[in-house]
């Protein structure tokens, strides 16, 4: 959404610093978790292939 009035853009430097600190905190918290292993999904398609013997 684009700002319509000059008052919509009026942001104090302290608010910008708080936002940047919060973003950095979320990124460090996110990177602290180990990556998840993806589970293999078998037979989730529309047509299931028959297993050959």
N, C-alpha and C positions, 0 to 999 in steps of 0.2 A: 504494500500500500504506500503510495507516495504521499509525503507530507503536503498538506494543503495550505497551512498557515506558517509563518515564521516561528510562532510559539510551539509548533509541533516538533521543530528541530532543536529547540532550546534544551540542550543537555549539558549538565555541569561536568567538568573534568573528573570530579570524584566519582560520578556515576559510570563514566567510561572506564576508569581504573578498576572499579568494583566488578564490572562485567568481564574485563580481561582476566582478572584474578579468578573469577568463578569459572570461566572457560578453561583456564589452565588447570584448575583443581579437578574439574570433571574429566579432562583428558588424562591426568595422572591416575585418577581413580579407575578409569576405564582400562588403561594399560596395565594396571596392577593385576587384573584377572588373567589367568592363563587362557590361551586360545582353546576353543572347544573343538573336539574332533567331530567331523561330520559323520553321521550315521548313514550307512548305505541303505537306500530304500529299494527293495526288490518287490516287483509285482504291484506297483502302484499305478501302472499305466492303465489305459482303458481296456486294452486287450492283453491278456496274459499269455506269454509264449509257453508252449508245452516243453517240458524237459525231455531231452533226447536220452535214450539209454544206450 
